[in-house]
Amino acid sequence: MLTTIRILPHALCMALVLFLALEAAAAPLSPELDLGGAREKHLSSLDPEWAHEAAGAAKAASEWAAEYNMTQVVKRKGWVENLWWCGDRLFFSELNEGRIWNTSAPHFPAPDLYIGSGLKRVLGVVCPRDRPDVLYGVGTTDDGAHVVYESTEPGTFTVLVETQTLGNGLGLHEHTGLLYTASEGNFLPGTGVVYRVDPKYRNVVVVGEGLWAADGLFIDQERHLLYVGQLPLANLWVYDLSAQRAIGFIDGLQGFTALLDDFTLASRGTAVLGCDWSGNKVVEFAALNSTVPTRDLLPAAAGIRRPTSARFGPDRLLYVSEGRLPQSTPYSGIWQINVTQLLHS
């Protein structure tokens, strides 16, 4: 059901985003969990009541891991985001390191560095279904240009177009071969835009504007719908790719502090699985013209911290990345979760 944007005081909401970032950066003893045990050594030095709560959270996370076969398949020190599957290869980025890595199912060996130089930020990767040897990406080059690029072999890339502002999230419409990327602008209301990129003719067109911190996108290939998230408003802007026109906004995450990062579609396109970065959870909510109820699919008790991206793999399992701040925990990761019994049929 189409809705209007939830109304929040602009200055207050931006202050909230800044507060959350500063809070996470200044809290080395936050209750974020390292299921490998690195946090447990701090428990004895904490207030007994705090230690009891932390131990209870660790137990709950362990129970979730056992019940839903949760496995951490990748562990990195950087901010992990932008998951994408190319056949059985899983690509991901280290956001502020400008690096792209890949590993492969089902054994997930130590990731190989795919692109390690030439970019200082990476904010989206995607490959065509019929050409898994081609990788498209969006990011910022070492000289500061905001670009959409193409790579056909490790270590190299070719710039297709430059954009005025940095893209965040990248999607490929398989029917037309066109790329779409969203841009947060400067995080002020109305500065977010959506670009359409033709990789063949190397041109770029603005197809959506007036958004607030457009962050992350996903394409429903069957219905030819483009979904674009708005980070502070935690809702979705929907665009009809066949008619090339905007449809409007649909509700997303609930709660004043919710921050919608990347997301994916589930249940045959009727549900959205959105990463609530500030809430440490993955939330299921209705896609366009759907009545799927909003609920926490993976609550904070599951133990995933600062989720940034969610994608289904070729094994039909859900993969969720984490973007943690270095001061609050030493590692981010990618989790593999069997959510089949949790999803609506």
Secondary structure, 3 states (H helix, E strand, C coil): CCECCCCCCHHHHHHHHHHHHHHHHCCCCCCCCCCCCCCHHHHHHCCHHHHHHHHHHHHHHHHHHHHCCCEEEEEECCCEEEEEEECCEEEEEEHHHCEEEEEECCCCCCCEEEECCCEEEEEEEECCCCCCCCEEEEEEECCCCEEEEEECCCCCCEEEEECCCCEEEEEEECCCCEEEEEECCCCCCCCEEEEEEECCCCEEEEEEEEECCEEEEEEECCCCEEEEEECCCCEEEEEECCCCEEEEEECCCCCCCCCEEEEEEECCCCEEEEEECCCCEEEEEECCCCCCCCEEEECHHHCCCCEEEEEECCCCCEEEEECCCCCCCCCEEEEEECCHHHCCC
